[in-house]
Amino acid sequence: MITFKHIYKSFGKHVVFEDLNLDLEKGGIWSVLGPNGSGKTTLMKILLGLVVPDKGTILMDGEEILKQDLYRKKINYMPQIARFPENLKVREIIAMIHDIRQQPADEIALVNRFDLGSYLDVPLKNLSGGTRQKVNAVLAFMHDNPVIVLDEPTVGLDPVTLLKLKELIQEEKDKGKLILLTTHITGLVEEISDQIVFLLEGKVFFQGTLDHLFQKTGQDNLERSMAAIMEHGISNIDSDDSKITSHYA
C-alpha cells in the first residue's frame, strides 16, 4: 500500500535517514520502533507531508505522493500531542476537523465510547492530559479511511481507556486498514502488532514479525530484543539468517 524508496533526510548536520527503504505492502498493524532520534516521528511526518525528504520517492497504491495533498484524505492521524486553540470547546474542535476534512464522520459513537459526552462544552484548556488524548482519539478515528497513523497514542491514558483504544485499533485492523504505530510501550507492541519496523542509523534495520525478530536476536521478548540491537548496532547482521548475540541471552 505504501512504499518509501531511497529516502534521505537531514536537519542541518544531523542525518536522520540515509537511503531508507520500506515497503508496507499490506494492511495490519505496523509498529515502528527504534532508539530516541532514530526518525520514527520524522517518518510519520514525511508520510503526512509535514516534512519533505531531501531525496527519495513515496508511493501510495502505486502513485507518487511527494508534494501532493489529495492522498492525505486517505489518512487519519493521531499525534502524540495535538495543538489546538486552548479556548475551543471539544464540540468546536470536532466541528473544525469536520470542516477541514469534508468527509463523512461517526464521532457520536466515539464520543460515547470514550465517555466524552459531559466534556463537549468544556474548553480544551480545562481538560486533563488524559481527556485531551481521548479527544485526539475521536478526531483520529471518526473518519473511515484506509490508513491510520498513531504517534504515541497511549500517552496519558488510564487502563480502562487504553483497553478501549486497543479494541478500537483491532476493529480498524479487522477492516483491512493499514495502521502505522509508534510507541514506547513494548507490551502494547507485543500484544497487537503484525509487523515490526526497527529504525537504526538512518535505515530500516529490521522488518518482519515479532517471532522473526526474536529469532534474529536470540531473545524471547521485545524489550531484550531491542536492547540487543542497540548494543550491537547495524553492522552485526549481514543476512536474514544471521543472529545477533548479546549478554541478555
C-alpha positions as CSV (number, residue, x, y, z in Angstrom):
1,M,0.0,0.0,0.0
2,I,2.8,2.5,0.9
3,T,6.4,2.3,-0.3
4,F,9.4,4.5,0.7
5,K,12.3,4.4,-1.8
6,H,15.8,5.8,-1.2
7,I,14.7,8.4,1.4
8,Y,17.3,10.8,2.6
9,K,16.6,13.4,5.3
10,S,18.9,15.7,7.3
11,F,18.3,18.5,9.7
12,G,21.4,20.6,9.4
13,K,24.3,18.3,10.2
14,H,22.0,15.7,11.8
15,V,21.4,12.9,9.3
16,V,18.0,11.2,10.1
17,F,17.6,8.9,7.0
18,E,20.3,7.7,4.7
19,D,18.9,5.6,1.8
20,L,15.9,4.4,3.8
21,N,13.7,1.8,2.0
22,L,10.5,0.5,3.4
23,D,7.6,-1.4,1.9
24,L,4.3,-1.5,3.8
25,E,2.7,-3.9,1.3
26,K,-0.5,-4.8,3.2
27,G,-2.9,-3.9,5.9
28,G,-2.4,-4.7,9.6
29,I,-0.6,-3.1,12.5
30,W,2.9,-2.0,11.7
31,S,4.9,-0.9,14.8
32,V,7.8,1.5,14.0
33,L,10.5,1.2,16.7
34,G,13.9,2.5,17.4
35,P,16.0,4.4,19.9
36,N,15.3,8.1,20.5
37,G,16.4,10.1,17.5
38,S,16.1,7.2,15.1
39,G,13.4,9.0,13.0
40,K,10.2,7.4,14.0
41,T,8.2,10.6,14.2
42,T,10.0,12.0,11.2
43,L,9.0,9.0,9.1
44,M,5.4,9.6,10.1
45,K,5.6,13.3,9.2
46,I,7.2,12.5,5.8
47,L,4.2,10.3,5.0
48,L,1.8,13.0,6.1
49,G,3.6,15.7,4.1
50,L,4.6,17.6,7.2
51,V,8.3,17.0,6.5
52,V,9.8,16.9,3.0
53,P,12.7,14.5,2.4
54,D,15.9,15.7,0.7
55,K,15.7,12.9,-1.8
56,G,13.5,9.9,-2.4
57,T,10.2,8.6,-3.6
58,I,7.0,7.7,-1.7
59,L,4.2,5.7,-3.4
60,M,0.7,5.0,-2.1
61,D,-1.2,2.4,-4.1
62,G,1.4,2.7,-6.8
63,E,1.1,6.5,-7.2
64,E,3.8,9.1,-6.2
65,I,2.6,11.3,-3.3
66,L,5.5,13.5,-2.6
67,K,4.4,17.2,-2.7
68,Q,0.8,16.1,-3.4
69,D,-2.0,16.7,-1.0
70,L,-5.2,14.8,-2.1
71,Y,-3.8,11.5,-0.9
72,R,-3.9,12.8,2.7
73,K,-7.7,12.4,2.7
74,K,-7.0,8.6,2.9
75,I,-5.0,9.0,6.1
76,N,-6.2,9.5,9.7
77,Y,-3.6,10.9,12.2
78,M,-3.3,10.9,16.0
79,P,-0.2,12.8,17.1
80,Q,1.5,12.4,20.4
81,I,0.5,16.0,21.3
82,A,-2.3,17.7,19.3
83,R,-2.1,21.5,19.1
84,F,-5.4,23.3,19.1
85,P,-6.5,26.7,20.3
86,E,-6.9,26.4,24.1
87,N,-10.2,28.4,24.2
88,L,-12.0,26.0,21.8
89,K,-14.6,23.6,23.3
90,V,-14.4,19.9,22.5
91,R,-17.5,20.1,20.2
92,E,-15.9,23.1,18.4
93,I,-12.7,21.1,17.8
94,I,-14.7,18.2,16.3
95,A,-16.7,20.6,14.1
96,M,-13.5,22.3,13.0
97,I,-12.0,18.9,11.8
98,H,-15.3,18.2,10.1
99,D,-15.0,21.5,8.2
100,I,-11.3,20.9,7.3
101,R,-11.7,17.3,6.1
102,Q,-15.1,17.5,4.4
103,Q,-15.6,13.7,4.9
104,P,-18.4,11.6,6.4
105,A,-17.7,11.0,10.1
106,D,-19.1,9.0,13.0
107,E,-17.9,10.9,16.0
108,I,-21.0,10.3,18.2
109,A,-20.2,6.6,18.7
110,L,-16.6,7.5,19.6
111,V,-17.7,10.3,22.0
112,N,-19.8,7.7,23.8
113,R,-17.1,5.1,23.6
114,F,-14.6,7.4,25.4
115,D,-17.1,8.9,27.8
116,L,-16.7,12.4,26.5
117,G,-20.3,13.5,26.4
118,S,-20.0,15.6,29.6
119,Y,-16.9,17.3,28.2
120,L,-18.3,18.6,24.8
121,D,-18.8,22.1,26.1
122,V,-15.6,22.3,28.1
123,P,-12.7,24.4,26.7
124,L,-9.6,22.4,25.9
125,K,-7.6,24.4,28.4
126,N,-9.7,22.9,31.2
127,L,-9.1,19.3,30.2
128,S,-6.6,16.9,31.8
129,G,-3.9,15.4,29.6
130,G,-5.7,12.0,29.5
131,T,-9.0,13.6,28.5
132,R,-7.3,15.6,25.7
133,Q,-5.9,12.3,24.5
134,K,-9.4,10.9,24.3
135,V,-10.4,13.9,22.2
136,N,-7.4,13.1,19.9
137,A,-8.6,9.5,19.6
138,V,-12.1,10.7,18.5
139,L,-10.6,13.0,15.9
140,A,-8.2,10.3,14.6
141,F,-10.8,7.6,14.2
142,M,-14.0,9.4,13.3
143,H,-13.3,9.2,9.5
144,D,-13.4,5.9,7.7
145,N,-10.0,6.0,5.8
146,P,-7.7,3.1,4.8
147,V,-4.5,4.4,6.6
148,I,-4.3,5.3,10.3
149,V,-1.1,6.9,11.7
150,L,-0.7,6.7,15.5
151,D,2.2,8.5,17.1
152,E,2.5,7.6,20.8
153,P,-1.3,7.4,21.1
154,T,-1.4,6.0,24.6
155,V,0.2,8.9,26.4
156,G,-1.8,9.9,29.5
157,L,-4.4,7.2,29.1
158,D,-5.8,5.3,32.1
159,P,-6.0,1.5,31.9
160,V,-9.7,1.5,31.0
161,T,-9.3,4.0,28.2
162,L,-6.2,2.1,26.9
163,L,-8.2,-1.0,26.7
164,K,-10.9,0.8,24.7
165,L,-8.2,2.2,22.3
166,K,-6.7,-1.2,21.8
167,E,-10.1,-2.7,21.0
168,L,-10.8,0.2,18.5
169,I,-7.4,-0.3,16.8
170,Q,-8.2,-4.0,16.5
171,E,-11.6,-3.3,14.9
172,E,-10.0,-1.0,12.4
173,K,-7.4,-3.6,11.6
174,D,-10.1,-6.2,11.0
175,K,-11.5,-3.9,8.3
176,G,-8.2,-4.4,6.4
177,K,-6.8,-1.0,7.2
178,L,-3.0,-0.2,7.5
179,I,-2.2,1.1,11.0
180,L,1.2,2.7,11.5
181,L,2.1,2.9,15.2
182,T,4.9,4.3,17.2
183,T,5.0,3.7,21.0
184,H,7.5,3.1,23.8
185,I,5.2,0.6,25.4
186,T,6.7,-2.7,24.4
187,G,3.9,-4.7,25.9
188,L,1.4,-3.0,23.6
189,V,3.6,-3.8,20.6
190,E,3.9,-7.4,21.5
191,E,0.1,-7.6,22.1
192,I,-1.2,-6.1,18.9
193,S,1.5,-5.8,16.2
194,D,1.5,-7.8,13.0
195,Q,4.8,-6.4,11.7
196,I,7.8,-4.7,13.3
197,V,9.9,-2.0,11.6
198,F,13.1,-1.1,13.6
199,L,14.9,2.0,12.6
200,L,18.6,2.4,13.3
201,E,21.5,4.5,11.9
202,G,19.3,6.1,9.2
203,K,18.0,2.9,7.7
204,V,15.4,0.1,8.3
205,F,17.4,-2.3,10.4
206,F,14.7,-4.9,10.6
207,Q,11.3,-5.5,9.1
208,G,9.2,-8.6,9.9
209,T,7.2,-10.4,12.6
210,L,7.9,-10.5,16.3
211,D,8.8,-14.2,16.0
212,H,11.3,-13.4,13.3
213,L,12.8,-10.6,15.4
214,F,13.2,-12.9,18.4
215,Q,14.8,-15.5,16.2
216,K,17.3,-12.9,14.9
217,T,18.2,-11.5,18.3
218,G,18.1,-14.8,20.2
219,Q,15.8,-13.2,22.7
220,D,12.3,-14.1,23.9
221,N,10.7,-10.6,24.4
222,L,10.7,-7.3,22.6
223,E,12.5,-5.3,25.3
224,R,15.5,-7.6,25.3
225,S,15.5,-7.8,21.5
226,M,15.7,-4.0,21.3
227,A,18.4,-3.9,23.8
228,A,20.4,-6.4,21.8
229,I,20.0,-4.5,18.6
230,M,21.0,-1.2,20.2
231,E,24.0,-2.8,21.9
232,H,25.5,-4.3,18.8
233,G,24.4,-2.0,16.0
234,I,23.6,-2.4,12.4
235,S,26.8,-4.0,11.2
236,N,26.3,-7.3,13.0
237,I,23.6,-8.5,10.7
238,D,24.6,-9.5,7.2
239,S,21.7,-11.6,6.1
240,D,18.2,-12.8,7.1
241,D,19.8,-16.0,8.5
242,S,22.3,-14.3,10.8
243,K,21.7,-13.7,14.5
244,I,22.6,-11.0,17.0
245,T,24.2,-12.3,20.2
246,S,24.1,-10.4,23.4
247,H,24.8,-10.6,27.1
248,Y,21.0,-10.5,27.5
249,A,20.8,-14.1,26.1
